[in-house]
Amino acid sequence: MAIKSKIKGKKKHLNKPTSVKYKKYTVSSDKITKKARSCPRCGPGIFLSVGKGRAYCGKCHFTEFDKKEVELKLESKK
């Protein structure tokens, strides 16, 4: 009886990507400060993603629009 080298249905092991949370903070002397804004609903630790003219929370779906972008769209509609 021959032994099969590959097991049917078994997935190949993939390493998880490393965390990039260190990009959200800055260390100066003895203080750690946040670069990115946190969500006003969820609290500290949940960051808002910044897109084209808006900031968005993926956890509670809070969206905050930039005033400049909104004013430009309103002017273009007139």
Buried (B, 14 or more C-beta within 10 A) or exposed (E): EEEEEEEEEEEEEEEEEEEEEEEEEEEEEEEEEEEEBBBEEBEEEBBBEEEEEBBBBEEEEBEEEBEEEEEEEEEEEE
